[in-house]
Structure formats: structure tokens, C-alpha cells
């Protein structure tokens, strides 16, 4: 009976996340408009479309080649899936290919998030709720169907965290190295390793697993004559940080920060003070908030909602645990 229940739970989970993921990707692909997308701040789409067509030279991030490469490998979709007589633009076919790749990575990210949550001893309802919160977030709804690389980054970042959580060095080595070709921000794994309760020797082993990916990142930047992050950081002054602080305290920017998780911020912050919440989740929340805040100050970026959404591996499980607890307390 227990086995049958587990199978039913997995079946329900897959039916729901596949259906929602398809709807999210379909909506993004169908409504994609290059000029509007650039106007609302998703200029990265232009970079990845350039990479798809082999125009690598103007790119700012040449190492983010995995998703454009996978999209390029896909054959053109059959004509029978389109309305007869409807003109099909070449750019739409390319966006459709990106959408198909992102569809599978979005499902993979949902599965990885579920596994990560179960690793924190969250029950089926709590883990399922967390995945639904992830799929319903503004960042996923707004851009998962665009020709971008964030969905793949979420997948590989979650794999890195699962590897850290389970002290699995080979999974960390594989997911971080490949993830660097999706988005180099998988390097956020570094501080998350440092705050674990693992022995120092195990921490060093896990950190060494990140070295191949970092080397790949450096080699790509050097090959295309791009500056390394350290070179920019060395030239920063206090005025750069002050300028960033002035930008984020504007009401519209604070609203933008709030929209990264919306009302989910409230139960997530509340969970930080609950005794039965895994300590590692609390540490990950605090360290990600600190690192991302510093990173945005360094880069002078004001895309608050997108960057702070990278806290989702901590924020969403915390919020899910708290919300589920509120429901239990009402019974």
C-alpha cells in the first residue's frame, strides 16, 4: 500500500508540474516579441539569439553557450503543428527551439527542487507546495519561455545544492562544471558549502570540485578577450556602492525587490525564527541575501527581482514550511 501511495504521489506531481511547465513555456514562446522583451529589461535574449546564429563576438558572456548550443541542435519543428496558411517567421522557430529546451530544464528544476526539499525532511505536501510556489513566481512566469539561460541555471544550481546537502562530490563536480556553460552564477555554491556543518576536510573536497568549472570560466573569458570579475572589483570605490544604494532605496526599486517573491517573503522570514526549521536553510537564506546584495553593488545592477530570485532554493522551502505549519495549526 505504501508503494502504491508513493507511485500515486509521484504521478500526481509529474502531471501537475508538466502541465504547468508547458503552459508557462507555451505562453512565453507564443507571446514573445523581440522589441518588447528588450524594452522591459530582458536584453539578454539578444545575446543568446546572437550565439544561436553563431555571432559570438559581441557577446558579453561567451561561456553561456549551453542552451543556445542545445537549441541549435534541434531540427525545425514539423509544419503540421502550425495553423495552415499562417506565416512562420524564422525568429519564431528559433524562440520555439529555446522554449523546448527550457521546457525540459524547467521540469528538471522542479524535480531537483522537490528532491532538495525532501532532503530537508519536508513532507510531500510541503515539498509539492514549494514547487508550485516556484512555478508561480514572477520570474518563472515572466521569462521562462524566453530565449534565455536562467531556467537551465536554476536546474544546475539546484543539483549543486543537492550535492552539497548530501555530501556528494561527484555530483557537485559534474553539475557545477556543466552548469558553468549555462550560467556562471553556479559559483554561488561556494559560500553555501562554507556554512554547512561538514568537517573541514569534506568542505575542502567539495570546494575543489568547483575548480574545473572556474577554470573553464576563466579560459572562456580570456579566449574572447573579456575582463575577469576580479579586474572590475579592484577598480571599485565607495562611490560605486553609494550609487547602488541610492538606486535601490527608490520606492519603485524596493517594489521591484519585493516582487521577486511577493508575499512569500513574509512566511520565509517568519520561518527564520521557527525552531523546527533546518538550520542549514536559515544559513543559506542569510548568506545568499548577503552575497547577492554585495554582488549587485559590485556590478551596479538594478535588476533586483531577477537577481534576488536566485535566493529561491532557500526562500521557497522556508516559506513552504511556514505556510504548511499555519495550515496544520488550524486543524
C-alpha positions as CSV (number, residue, x, y, z in Angstrom):
1,X,0.0,0.0,0.0
2,X,2.8,2.4,0.9
3,X,4.4,1.7,-2.5
4,X,1.2,2.3,-4.4
5,X,0.7,5.6,-2.5
6,X,4.2,6.7,-3.4
7,X,3.6,5.9,-7.1
8,X,0.3,7.9,-7.0
9,X,2.1,10.8,-5.3
10,X,4.8,10.9,-8.0
11,X,2.2,10.5,-10.8
12,X,0.2,13.5,-9.5
13,X,3.3,15.5,-9.0
14,X,4.5,14.9,-12.6
15,X,1.1,15.5,-14.1
16,X,0.8,18.9,-12.4
17,X,4.4,20.2,-13.0
18,X,4.5,19.0,-16.6
19,X,1.1,20.7,-17.4
20,X,2.0,24.0,-15.6
21,X,5.5,24.0,-17.1
22,X,4.1,23.6,-20.6
23,X,1.6,26.4,-20.0
24,X,4.4,28.7,-18.8
25,X,6.7,27.9,-21.7
26,X,3.9,28.0,-24.3
27,X,2.7,31.4,-23.2
28,X,6.3,32.8,-23.2
29,X,7.0,31.5,-26.7
30,X,3.7,32.4,-28.2
31,X,3.8,36.0,-26.9
32,X,7.5,36.6,-27.4
33,X,8.2,39.9,-29.0
34,X,11.9,40.9,-29.5
35,X,11.4,44.7,-29.2
36,X,9.1,44.5,-26.2
37,X,11.3,42.0,-24.5
38,X,14.3,44.3,-24.8
39,X,12.3,47.2,-23.6
40,X,11.2,45.6,-20.4
41,X,14.8,44.7,-19.5
42,X,15.4,41.2,-20.9
43,X,18.2,42.3,-23.3
44,X,20.0,39.1,-22.6
45,X,17.7,37.5,-25.1
46,X,19.6,39.3,-27.9
47,X,22.9,37.9,-26.7
48,X,21.6,34.3,-26.7
49,X,20.0,34.7,-30.1
50,X,23.3,36.1,-31.4
51,X,25.0,33.0,-30.0
52,X,22.5,30.7,-31.7
53,X,23.2,32.2,-35.1
54,X,27.0,32.0,-34.4
55,X,27.5,35.7,-33.8
56,X,29.8,35.2,-30.7
57,X,31.9,38.3,-30.9
58,X,29.5,40.9,-29.5
59,X,28.5,38.7,-26.5
60,X,29.3,39.8,-23.0
61,X,29.1,36.2,-21.6
62,X,30.6,33.8,-24.2
63,X,30.7,30.9,-21.7
64,X,26.9,30.8,-21.5
65,X,26.7,28.7,-24.6
66,X,24.9,25.5,-23.4
67,X,21.3,26.5,-24.1
68,X,22.0,28.2,-27.5
69,X,24.0,25.1,-28.5
70,X,21.2,22.7,-27.5
71,X,18.6,24.8,-29.2
72,X,20.7,24.8,-32.4
73,X,21.0,21.0,-32.3
74,X,17.2,20.7,-32.5
75,X,15.7,20.2,-36.0
76,X,13.0,22.6,-37.2
77,X,9.5,21.6,-35.9
78,X,7.2,19.9,-38.4
79,X,4.8,22.2,-40.3
80,X,1.7,20.3,-39.2
81,X,1.9,21.8,-35.7
82,X,1.2,25.3,-37.1
83,X,-2.0,26.7,-38.4
84,X,-2.3,26.1,-42.2
85,X,-1.5,29.3,-44.2
86,X,-0.1,31.1,-41.2
87,X,3.2,32.8,-42.0
88,X,6.1,31.5,-39.8
89,X,9.0,33.8,-39.2
90,X,12.5,32.3,-38.8
91,X,13.0,34.0,-35.4
92,X,9.8,32.4,-34.1
93,X,11.2,28.9,-34.9
94,X,14.4,29.8,-33.0
95,X,12.4,31.0,-30.0
96,X,10.4,27.8,-30.2
97,X,13.5,25.7,-30.0
98,X,14.7,27.7,-27.0
99,X,11.3,27.1,-25.5
100,X,11.5,23.4,-26.0
101,X,14.9,23.2,-24.3
102,X,13.8,25.4,-21.4
103,X,10.7,23.2,-21.0
104,X,12.7,20.2,-20.1
105,X,15.1,22.2,-17.9
106,X,12.1,23.7,-16.1
107,X,10.7,20.2,-15.4
108,X,14.2,19.2,-14.3
109,X,14.4,22.2,-12.0
110,X,11.0,21.3,-10.4
111,X,12.2,17.7,-9.8
112,X,15.5,18.9,-8.4
113,X,13.8,21.4,-6.0
114,X,11.5,18.6,-4.8
115,X,14.5,16.4,-4.1
116,X,16.3,19.2,-2.3
117,X,13.2,19.8,-0.2
118,X,12.7,16.2,0.7
119,X,16.4,16.1,1.7
120,X,15.4,18.7,4.4
121,X,12.8,16.2,5.7
122,X,9.9,18.1,4.3
123,X,6.8,16.0,3.7
124,X,5.1,15.5,0.4
125,X,2.7,18.4,0.8
126,X,5.4,20.9,1.9
127,X,7.7,19.9,-1.0
128,X,4.9,19.9,-3.6
129,X,3.7,23.3,-2.3
130,X,7.3,24.6,-2.7
131,X,7.5,23.5,-6.3
132,X,4.1,25.2,-7.1
133,X,5.4,28.4,-5.5
134,X,8.5,28.2,-7.7
135,X,6.4,27.7,-10.8
136,X,4.1,30.5,-9.9
137,X,6.8,33.0,-9.1
138,X,7.0,36.2,-11.2
139,X,10.5,35.4,-12.6
140,X,9.4,32.0,-13.9
141,X,6.0,33.2,-15.3
142,X,7.6,36.3,-16.9
143,X,10.6,34.9,-18.7
144,X,10.9,31.0,-18.6
145,X,9.6,30.9,-22.2
146,X,12.1,33.5,-23.5
147,X,15.3,32.5,-25.2
148,X,17.3,32.8,-22.0
149,X,19.5,30.6,-19.9
150,X,18.1,31.2,-16.4
151,X,15.9,28.1,-16.3
152,X,19.0,25.9,-17.0
153,X,20.9,27.8,-14.4
154,X,18.2,27.0,-11.8
155,X,18.4,23.3,-12.7
156,X,22.2,23.1,-12.3
157,X,22.3,25.3,-9.2
158,X,19.8,23.0,-7.5
159,X,21.8,20.0,-8.5
160,X,24.8,21.7,-6.9
161,X,22.9,22.2,-3.7
162,X,21.6,18.6,-3.6
163,X,25.3,17.5,-3.9
164,X,26.2,19.8,-1.0
165,X,23.3,18.7,1.1
166,X,24.2,15.0,0.5
167,X,28.0,15.5,0.5
168,X,28.2,14.0,-3.0
169,X,31.4,15.3,-4.6
170,X,31.0,13.7,-8.0
171,X,27.5,15.2,-8.5
172,X,28.9,18.6,-7.5
173,X,31.8,18.3,-9.9
174,X,29.5,17.3,-12.8
175,X,26.7,19.8,-12.2
176,X,29.0,22.7,-11.4
177,X,31.3,22.2,-14.4
178,X,28.4,21.7,-16.9
179,X,26.4,24.5,-15.2
180,X,29.2,27.0,-15.9
181,X,28.2,26.6,-19.6
182,X,24.6,27.6,-18.6
183,X,25.4,30.5,-16.3
184,X,28.5,31.1,-14.2
185,X,26.4,32.1,-11.1
186,X,26.5,28.4,-10.1
187,X,29.6,29.8,-8.3
188,X,27.2,30.8,-5.6
189,X,27.7,27.2,-4.4
190,X,31.0,28.4,-2.7
191,X,29.6,30.3,0.3
192,X,26.8,27.6,0.6
193,X,29.5,25.0,1.1
194,X,31.3,27.1,3.7
195,X,28.2,27.4,6.0
196,X,27.5,23.7,6.2
197,X,28.3,21.6,9.3
198,X,30.5,19.3,7.3
199,X,34.1,18.6,8.6
200,X,36.7,20.9,7.2
201,X,38.2,18.0,5.1
202,X,34.9,17.4,3.3
203,X,34.4,21.1,2.7
204,X,37.8,21.3,1.1
205,X,36.9,18.3,-1.1
206,X,33.7,19.9,-2.2
207,X,35.4,23.2,-2.9
208,X,38.0,21.5,-5.0
209,X,35.1,20.1,-7.1
210,X,34.3,23.6,-8.2
211,X,37.8,24.3,-9.6
212,X,37.3,22.7,-13.1
213,X,34.2,24.9,-13.7
214,X,36.1,28.0,-12.5
215,X,39.0,27.2,-14.8
216,X,36.5,26.8,-17.7
217,X,35.0,30.2,-17.0
218,X,38.4,31.9,-16.9
219,X,39.6,30.3,-20.1
220,X,36.4,31.3,-22.0
221,X,36.8,34.9,-20.8
222,X,40.5,35.0,-21.8
223,X,39.8,33.4,-25.2
224,X,37.3,36.2,-26.1
225,X,39.4,38.9,-24.5
226,X,36.8,39.6,-21.8
227,X,37.8,41.1,-18.5
228,X,37.7,38.9,-15.4
229,X,35.4,39.9,-12.5
230,X,38.4,40.5,-10.2
231,X,39.7,43.2,-12.5
232,X,36.5,45.1,-12.2
233,X,36.2,44.7,-8.5
234,X,39.7,46.1,-7.9
235,X,38.7,49.3,-9.5
236,X,35.6,49.9,-7.4
237,X,35.3,52.7,-5.0
238,X,32.9,53.6,-2.1
239,X,31.0,55.9,-4.5
240,X,30.0,52.8,-6.6
241,X,28.4,51.2,-3.6
242,X,26.8,54.5,-2.6
243,X,25.3,54.9,-6.1
244,X,23.9,51.4,-6.0
245,X,22.4,52.1,-2.5
246,X,20.7,55.3,-3.8
247,X,19.2,53.3,-6.7
248,X,17.7,50.6,-4.6
249,X,16.1,52.8,-2.0
250,X,13.8,54.4,-4.6
251,X,10.2,53.2,-3.9
252,X,9.9,51.6,-7.4
253,X,13.1,49.7,-6.9
254,X,12.0,48.5,-3.4
255,X,8.8,47.3,-5.0
256,X,10.8,45.5,-7.6
257,X,12.7,43.8,-4.9
258,X,9.5,42.8,-3.2
259,X,8.1,41.3,-6.4
260,X,11.0,38.8,-6.6
261,X,9.0,36.6,-4.2
262,X,6.0,38.8,-3.4
263,X,4.1,37.8,-0.2
264,X,6.4,34.7,0.0
265,X,8.9,36.9,1.7
266,X,6.7,37.1,4.8
267,X,6.5,33.3,5.7
268,X,10.1,32.8,4.6
269,X,11.3,35.5,7.1
270,X,9.0,34.1,9.7
271,X,10.5,30.7,9.2
272,X,13.9,32.0,10.2
273,X,12.6,32.3,13.8
274,X,10.9,28.8,14.0
275,X,12.7,26.2,16.0
276,X,11.8,23.2,13.8
277,X,13.3,24.6,10.5
278,X,16.6,23.1,9.3
279,X,19.4,25.4,10.4
280,X,21.2,25.0,7.0
281,X,18.2,26.5,5.2
282,X,18.4,29.5,7.5
283,X,22.1,29.9,6.9
284,X,21.6,29.6,3.1
285,X,18.9,32.3,3.2
286,X,21.2,34.8,5.1
287,X,24.3,34.1,3.1
288,X,22.6,34.3,-0.3
289,X,21.0,37.6,0.7
290,X,24.3,39.0,1.7
291,X,26.3,37.7,-1.3
292,X,23.7,38.7,-3.8
293,X,23.4,42.2,-2.3
294,X,27.2,42.6,-2.4
295,X,27.3,41.2,-5.9
296,X,24.7,43.6,-7.2
297,X,26.6,46.5,-5.6
298,X,29.7,45.4,-7.4
299,X,28.0,45.0,-10.7
300,X,25.9,48.2,-10.3
301,X,22.9,46.2,-11.5
302,X,19.4,47.2,-10.7
303,X,17.5,44.1,-11.9
304,X,16.5,43.5,-8.3
305,X,13.7,41.0,-8.8
306,X,15.7,38.7,-11.1
307,X,18.9,38.7,-9.0
308,X,17.2,38.2,-5.6
309,X,15.2,35.4,-7.1
310,X,18.4,33.4,-7.1
311,X,17.7,33.0,-3.3
312,X,14.8,30.7,-4.2
313,X,16.5,27.5,-3.0
314,X,16.3,28.9,0.5
315,X,13.3,31.3,0.3
316,X,10.8,28.9,-1.2
317,X,11.4,25.9,1.2
318,X,11.3,28.3,4.2
319,X,8.1,29.8,3.0
320,X,6.6,26.4,2.3
321,X,7.4,25.1,5.7
322,X,5.9,28.1,7.4
323,X,2.7,28.1,5.3
324,X,2.2,24.4,5.8
325,X,2.7,24.9,9.5
326,X,0.0,27.6,9.5
327,X,-2.4,25.1,7.9
328,X,-1.6,22.4,10.5
329,X,-2.1,24.8,13.4
330,X,-5.7,25.5,12.2
331,X,-6.6,21.8,12.4
